[in-house]
Amino acid sequence: MRKIIITLLLVSISYWINAQQSESKLLQDFKYRIDNFRALNFSVGGGALHESDRSSNSVINNSNFSGNTGIGLTGYKSTDRQLRSSNFSVNSGFSKSTSNEDDGKARSFSGQFAASLADKYFKGEKFFLLESNSYGRLNTGKASSANVPLLTKSSASGLYINLGAGIGKGRLEFVTDMQNALWLHKELSKEKVLKRQLSEKELMGLGMAVTKANNTRVLDSRRRNRFILETVDGFLQKNGLISKTDILYFSSLNDVLFYAINEHRMSGVEKALKLSPSFSYSRNYGKYSEPVSENEDRTKVKALTLIASWKKYKPVSLYHQRNYGFSFQAVKSWRNYLMATSNSGVVNESKWNDNSSQVSVSAFLQHKFYPNTRTSFNLSLETEGGYNWFPGISKWFNLTRAGCSLNYFISYNARLTGGVSASIQKNYNDITSAYLFNTNLFSLNASIGLEINL
């Protein structure tokens, strides 16, 4: 009897290990391929507030009006020869407020744009990389008051442009669709609506059907949901894999295809060498009513960065993901500063230039646990250390961050989220940005929240 129990236990363990290895292999072999996907997002909003304070002899009225609008365009292409991602967005907002207490008036405007494009051209395992990133912002404000001297006019603007070119070997594939295909296979097996267990080839086909369903543009959201269900159902029906199409079958499709909201997973190894020039500009301006004065500062930064990196993303199993990697970075930057003040017509202006250098080595490690389609638990550790050469001073620097986070499914309209993170940094600076800070900081952060959608 004891031998029978031991034998059954060993067989069970062997079956579980083989199942884990099979799922890991499917995730690692999956190829995310879409010819061309585009999505357009548009948002608009506004609000108004009016308050009337009658607690004193006089009535104080305060009013505020605000509005915002935004548009975004996303594109993606993944073939054997090319991997392209593009994003473009423009957002703006305004507000206006008035008060009869001191005849106060204020208005402000803000605008931002962001654009990015990354292209990798593959020949076998090797690739050539071209990329660009840009960001711009503008904030303006104007205020007036009958009794209180204040900042009457202000503006802040900034621009950042980064280009990159490089070579590399390997490829990182998105495997979330394959993950959800495996989840769907488990759900359909549990509900006993499959005629048989799917082969590895059929599971791979199911993953590609999920990719097609999620990345075909359908403007009407109701029709898009129907298209997703029909695409995946069509693959299962066409291949004769379904024994019955009752409510359990369609609820399983619905649960996995629309409620599996785990974060993206990737698989693969990538080595890359990239050279990246960048430019940033910032301007801040303020005008004051009393004493009459104006302040302005402008900063320009040009930088050249060389990065050599190696990273590996490994789906250990359907439930576990492990990511790690390291990189070497060398940066050279040139800065131009201008500060100007004007007080009662007297102008003072100062300019200076400097250049800085930095070399560093960084590494990261992540472990992610997915107990089901709706819950994730993440552990992460990243560190960077190196040496800074600033004008008149040189010193070692380091930065270390560690954290964990939880996203837990309670019900279809409620989720529990939380996290804990800590960081230690000493003499850490980003010498490619418009601002230079010499920071020595320890921070600890904890959060917990409940998301409810009714």
PyMOL commands that set and color helices and strands:
alter all, ss='L'
color gray80, all
select helices_A, chain A and resi 2-29+176-190+200-214+221-238+247-259
alter helices_A, ss='H'
color red, helices_A
select strands_A, chain A and resi 34-53+60-78+82-99+104-123+126-144+151-170+173-174+266-288+293-315+320-343+346-372+375-390+393-411+414-428+439-452
alter strands_A, ss='S'
color yellow, strands_A
deselect
rebuild
show_as cartoon
